Amino acid sequence: MKKMEEMMELLTEEIEGFHKSISKLEALSKNFKDLKLKADTSRIENYIKGFTTEQKKAITVYKEKTTEIKQGLNLHG
């Protein structure tokens, strides 16, 4: 009978510990539930703007070189 009482006492302690852990998790969960996150995309936007500017410059150079080649072909053709 003493063994059974010891086991019941241990089980009761475990259950109480489990309930405390659940209470802590519920409190933490509430904190995260109310947390608002805002993504900051400014670095990505700046990178894309810079990349777009460089691509526009490259296209301009490409068009200029293409025009020069066409003019060169027309002079010799």
Secondary structure by P-SEA (a helix, b strand, c coil): caaaaaaaaaaaaaaaaaaaaaaaaaaaaaaaaabbbbbbaaaaaaaaaaaaaaaaaaaaaaaaaaaaaaaaaaaac
